């Protein structure tokens, strides 16, 4: 029988495992070379003196099986919104409701912090992710185009 899933706020000690999962996600999304952030920068960005991201982790038997990382985005029309950068569950733990537990933690956090909503991006070919988000009555926007300026 599997251990119960514990959803909790991420700590600095979770960063190495979170980075492993980031690399797993990049492989799944067919872009492993796109992960260029260093472990030090990742840690500093979440747990340094001026954090820019926050996260929840899903832990089972002392092992992190997934996480959801977000930051605050500001809309001049809507105010503060949660931007979900990544939500992922390791491949071997999928299908057990861990993603839904993480998403529900994000929704509760957004409500508690009085954000005006949650936004994110999903690849148009990622049917499992699209189907997951549909369970939360997500409205997908086909009007806006992503703009990216690399530095």
C-alpha positions as CSV (number, residue, x, y, z in Angstrom):
1,X,0.0,0.0,0.0
2,X,1.5,3.4,-1.0
3,X,2.2,6.0,1.6
4,X,-0.2,8.9,1.9
5,X,0.6,12.0,-0.2
6,X,1.6,15.0,1.8
7,X,1.2,18.4,0.1
8,X,3.4,21.1,1.7
9,X,5.2,24.3,0.9
10,X,8.6,23.7,-0.6
11,X,11.8,24.3,1.4
12,X,15.3,25.0,0.2
13,X,16.2,21.4,0.9
14,X,13.7,20.4,-1.8
15,X,15.5,22.2,-4.6
16,X,17.8,19.4,-5.8
17,X,14.8,17.0,-6.2
18,X,12.7,19.8,-7.8
19,X,15.5,20.4,-10.4
20,X,15.5,16.6,-11.1
21,X,11.8,16.9,-11.9
22,X,12.4,20.0,-14.0
23,X,14.9,18.0,-16.1
24,X,12.3,15.2,-16.4
25,X,9.7,17.7,-17.6
26,X,12.2,19.1,-20.2
27,X,12.8,15.6,-21.6
28,X,9.0,15.1,-21.8
29,X,8.6,18.4,-23.6
30,X,11.3,17.4,-26.0
31,X,13.7,20.2,-24.9
32,X,16.2,18.9,-22.5
33,X,18.8,21.4,-23.7
34,X,16.5,24.3,-22.8
35,X,17.1,23.9,-19.0
36,X,20.0,26.3,-18.4
37,X,19.3,27.5,-14.9
38,X,21.9,26.6,-12.3
39,X,21.1,24.8,-9.1
40,X,22.5,27.9,-7.2
41,X,20.3,30.3,-9.1
42,X,17.2,28.2,-8.7
43,X,17.8,28.0,-4.9
44,X,18.6,31.7,-4.6
45,X,15.5,32.7,-6.6
46,X,13.2,30.7,-4.3
47,X,14.9,31.0,-0.9
48,X,17.3,33.9,-1.1
49,X,16.6,37.4,0.5
50,X,14.2,38.3,-2.3
51,X,12.3,35.2,-3.5
52,X,10.6,35.5,-6.8
53,X,8.9,32.1,-6.8
54,X,7.1,29.8,-4.4
55,X,6.1,26.2,-4.6
56,X,4.2,23.3,-3.2
57,X,5.6,19.8,-3.2
58,X,3.9,16.4,-3.2
59,X,5.8,14.1,-0.9
60,X,5.2,10.3,-0.6
61,X,7.2,8.2,1.8
62,X,9.8,11.0,2.1
63,X,10.2,11.3,-1.7
64,X,9.0,14.3,-3.7
65,X,6.8,12.9,-6.5
66,X,5.7,16.3,-7.9
67,X,5.6,20.0,-7.4
68,X,3.8,23.2,-8.5
69,X,5.9,26.4,-8.8
70,X,4.3,29.8,-9.2
71,X,5.1,33.5,-9.0
72,X,3.1,36.7,-8.9
73,X,2.3,38.4,-12.1
74,X,0.6,41.8,-12.3
75,X,-2.2,42.7,-14.7
76,X,-3.1,46.3,-15.2
77,X,-6.6,45.1,-15.8
78,X,-7.0,42.4,-13.2
79,X,-4.4,43.2,-10.5
80,X,-2.2,40.4,-8.9
81,X,-2.5,37.0,-10.5
82,X,-0.8,33.7,-9.7
83,X,1.3,32.6,-12.7
84,X,1.8,28.8,-12.6
85,X,5.2,28.2,-14.1
86,X,5.2,24.4,-13.7
87,X,3.1,21.7,-12.3
88,X,4.5,18.2,-12.7
89,X,4.3,14.8,-11.3
90,X,7.0,12.3,-11.9
91,X,6.0,9.7,-14.6
92,X,5.9,6.8,-12.2
93,X,3.5,8.6,-9.8
94,X,1.0,9.9,-12.4
95,X,-2.6,8.8,-12.4
96,X,-3.0,8.8,-8.6
97,X,-4.5,12.3,-8.1
98,X,-1.2,14.0,-7.1
99,X,-1.7,16.7,-9.8
100,X,-5.2,17.5,-8.5
101,X,-3.9,17.8,-4.9
102,X,-1.2,20.2,-6.1
103,X,-3.7,22.2,-8.2
104,X,-6.1,22.4,-5.3
105,X,-3.3,23.7,-3.1
106,X,-2.6,26.4,-5.7
107,X,-6.3,27.4,-5.9
108,X,-6.5,27.6,-2.1
109,X,-3.3,29.7,-2.0
110,X,-4.6,32.1,-4.7
111,X,-7.8,32.6,-2.8
112,X,-6.0,33.1,0.5
113,X,-3.7,35.7,-1.1
114,X,-6.7,37.3,-2.9
115,X,-5.2,36.9,-6.4
116,X,-7.6,37.7,-9.2
117,X,-6.9,34.3,-10.8
118,X,-4.3,31.8,-12.0
119,X,-2.8,31.8,-15.4
120,X,-0.3,29.4,-17.1
121,X,0.7,28.1,-20.5
122,X,0.5,24.5,-21.8
123,X,1.8,23.1,-25.0
124,X,-0.9,22.6,-27.6
125,X,0.2,19.0,-28.2
126,X,0.2,18.0,-24.6
127,X,-3.2,16.3,-24.5
128,X,-2.7,14.7,-21.0
129,X,-2.1,18.2,-19.6
130,X,-4.9,19.8,-21.5
131,X,-7.3,17.1,-20.3
132,X,-6.1,17.6,-16.7
133,X,-6.7,21.3,-16.8
134,X,-10.2,20.8,-18.4
135,X,-11.2,19.1,-15.1
136,X,-10.8,22.5,-13.4
137,X,-13.1,24.3,-15.9
138,X,-10.2,26.0,-17.5
139,X,-10.8,28.5,-20.3
140,X,-8.1,28.3,-22.9
141,X,-7.2,31.5,-24.8
142,X,-6.5,31.2,-28.5
143,X,-6.2,35.0,-29.0
144,X,-2.9,35.9,-27.5
145,X,0.5,35.0,-29.0
146,X,3.5,34.4,-26.8
147,X,6.4,36.9,-27.1
148,X,9.9,36.0,-26.0
149,X,13.0,38.1,-26.0
150,X,16.1,36.1,-24.9
151,X,18.9,37.9,-23.0
